[in-house]
Amino acid sequence: MPNEPLNVPPPEPFPQMNVPIATDLIPLISALNHTYPEELALHYVVPNAPCNAPGCGYDPVTQLALNVMCPTCGGRGLITTDTVITVPASIDYPDEFTYQYLPAGFSLTGDVMAIVDSYEIGMYDINPETVTYYTWQGSDYILDKMEKGVINGIVYEYDIYLTKKGVQGGE
């Protein structure tokens, strides 16, 4: 029976990769991110912090200072404060970046790239894009660009590209 159709089973679907779900994978990435030996200081402004001058404070009912004659806040009850936090980070230099990321089609903008765990940023409830400037190894840097590392819609880390202040157009 040479002309009869062959009874061949349909092809099997491609095997599925066993990838941990994001809720399992993200804590592992976070644990690795916390092994970074570098520290990055983030300088940012808190625009409406309650005034902490003696005899003063903020009254939420009147939305004024408890002491309207307070020279620290000008009777507003709120002050602008400069705040600095230090977080663990992985810092990549241009040579390291080119070796690690260029083959995958990525290029470095700025002078260094800092990788910071989203947990660190989330602890302080700040947006890395609104940080005034960054300090690393005694030098100040400004943000060139920032990318979020995302798995299943969950941000797990920030890739922060920094340019040294006063260099290559840095402020």
PABA-937766 format. One line per 10 residues: number of its first residue (from 1); their letters; for each residue z, y, x of C-alpha. Coordinates in steps of 0.001 Angstrom, whole numbers, plus 524288, in hexadecimal, padded with zeros to 5 digits. Each point is the difference from the previous one (the first is absolute). Example, Ala and Ser with C-alpha at 12.3 -4.5 7.8 and 13.67 -1.06 7.14 Angstrom:
# residues 2
1	as	81E78,7EE6C,8300C; 7FD6C,80D70,8055A
# end
This chain:
# residues 171
1	mpneplnvpp	80000,80000,80000; 7FBD4,809E9,80A03; 7FCA0,80AF6,7F65E; 80CF8,80069,7F8C1; 808CE,80C0F,801EB; 80AE6,7FE3A,8098C; 80DA9,7FFB9,7FA99; 8061D,8098F,809A8; 80CEF,8067A,7FC91; 8001D,80EEC,8003B
11	pepfpqmnvp	804CC,80603,80CAD; 80E7C,8022B,80164; 80461,80E2F,7FF84; 803C8,80614,80CD8; 80DC8,7FC67,803CA; 809BB,80A93,7FCA3; 80794,8063D,80B02; 80E95,7FE9B,7FECE; 803F2,80E47,801F8; 80E00,803DC,7FCEE
21	iatdliplis	80134,8095C,7F4C0; 802CD,80E2E,80372; 80E50,7FF1D,7FC59; 801AE,7F556,80A4F; 7F719,805E4,80A48; 804AE,80E1E,7FFD4; 80E17,7FCF7,8044C; 7FA5A,7F85E,80B7B; 7F775,80B91,803ED; 80BB3,8090A,7FE64
31	alnhtypeel	80839,7F752,808E0; 7F558,800AD,80A5E; 7FEC8,80EB4,7FE43; 80E89,8016E,802D4; 7FE60,7F9E4,80D6A; 7F888,80BF2,804D4; 80615,80562,80C67; 7FB69,80E1F,7FE31; 8066A,80AA1,7F7DD; 7F88A,80A90,7F8CC
41	alhyvvpnap	806BE,80C48,7FAE8; 7FAD6,805A3,7F344; 802D9,80E71,7FDDB; 7FEE9,80444,7F1DC; 804D3,80AD2,7F723; 808B6,7FDFF,7F42F; 7FC93,80BF1,7F7BD; 80B05,7FFF5,7F5F5; 80C2E,7FA4B,8060F; 80CDB,8048C,7F9E0
51	cnapgcgydp	8069B,80AD9,807A0; 80BAF,7FAD7,8077E; 805CA,80D09,80455; 80EB9,80166,7FDC2; 802CE,80480,7F21C; 7F203,7FDD7,7FBBD; 7F77F,7F564,7FA2A; 7F5EC,7FE47,7F54E; 8033E,80146,7F193; 7F61F,7F7B8,7F85A
61	vtqlalnvmc	80361,80701,7F33D; 7FD1A,80DD7,80494; 7F6D0,7FB42,80AA6; 8066F,809AC,80947; 809F3,7FFA3,80ADF; 80E52,7FE6B,7FCCE; 8018A,80C3C,8084C; 7F4A0,8091B,7FCCB; 803B7,80876,80BBB; 7FE8F,7F4AD,80996
71	ptcggrglit	7F809,804A7,80BC0; 7FC00,7F226,803CC; 7F80A,7FD6D,7F3C4; 7FE29,80DD3,7FAF0; 80690,7FC71,7F329; 7F648,7F513,7FCE2; 8094B,7F4C4,802BE; 7F4EE,7F8F7,806ED; 7FB8E,8008C,80E0E; 7F4C1,7FACA,807ED
81	tdtvitvpas	80462,7F6A7,80A88; 7F8D2,7FA16,80B66; 802E6,7F184,800AE; 7FD31,7F61D,80AAD; 80028,7F14F,7FE7C; 7FD39,7F60E,80A98; 7F936,7F34A,7FC91; 7FBA3,7F42F,807EA; 7F16C,80039,8028B; 7F56A,7F91A,8077E
91	idypdeftyq	7F81E,809CC,807DA; 7F224,7FCF0,8044B; 7F965,807F8,80AAD; 7F138,80226,80002; 7FD85,7F532,80A0E; 8084C,7F62B,7F888; 7F9F5,80423,7F325; 7F223,7FE71,80517; 80306,7F26C,80526; 806E8,7FB67,7F39C
101	ylpagfsltg	7F8C5,806B7,7F4F0; 7F273,8045E,8047C; 7FA32,7F23F,7FF2C; 803C7,8000F,7F191; 7F90C,80D00,7FDDB; 80BB8,80924,8005B; 8009C,80C23,80865; 80BAD,80822,803EC; 8009C,80E16,7FBCC; 80A18,80870,806AD
111	dvmaivdsye	807EB,7FC8C,80C00; 80878,7F4BB,7FB2E; 801AB,7F75F,7F418; 80DAB,7FD1C,7FB07; 8026C,7F487,7F6EA; 80C0B,80216,7F793; 80587,7F668,7F61B; 7FF89,804D4,7F1E9; 80E4C,7FC5A,7FE60; 803BE,80A3C,80A30
121	igmydinpet	7F83B,80A89,7F915; 804DD,7FBA2,7F2A2; 80E4A,800D9,80439; 7FE76,80EAE,80153; 7F6C1,801EA,7F478; 7F642,80808,807C2; 7F146,80044,800D7; 7FB13,7FE8E,80E15; 7F4F7,80968,7FCB4; 809B6,80AF9,7FD38
131	vtyytwqgsd	80797,7FE8E,80CB4; 7FF81,80D01,8074E; 7FE8B,7F986,80D44; 803A4,7F3B9,80784; 806CC,7FE4B,80D2B; 7FE0C,7F47A,80911; 8049E,7FF09,80E23; 8035E,80E7E,80063; 7F2A3,804D0,7FB57; 7FCD0,8059C,7F2AE
141	yildkmekgv	7F48C,7FB08,7F80B; 7F95B,803DD,7F35D; 7F9E7,7F6F5,7F60A; 7F195,7FD79,801E8; 7FEBF,7F5DA,7F53D; 807FB,7F576,7F97C; 7FC30,7F2DF,7FA47; 80852,7F704,7F7CB; 80095,7F170,8026A; 7FF49,7F9E1,7F269
151	ingivyeydi	8013B,7F207,7FB0E; 7FE0A,7FD90,7F176; 80264,80E63,7FD31; 80CCE,80072,807BC; 800BD,80942,80BAC; 80636,7F8B5,80B64; 7FD92,80953,80B66; 7FA51,80D1E,803C3; 7F630,801BC,80B08; 80245,80DFE,8046A
161	yltkkgvqgg	7F5E0,805FF,8091C; 805DC,80B31,807DD; 7FA97,80AF1,8087A; 8088F,8067E,80A3D; 80372,80E0A,7FC51; 7F80D,809B8,807C2; 7F5F0,7F5BC,803FC; 7F2CD,7FCED,7F9C1; 801F2,809C2,7F51F; 80E2D,7FC6F,7FD7A
171	e	807E5,80B91,7FAEE
# end
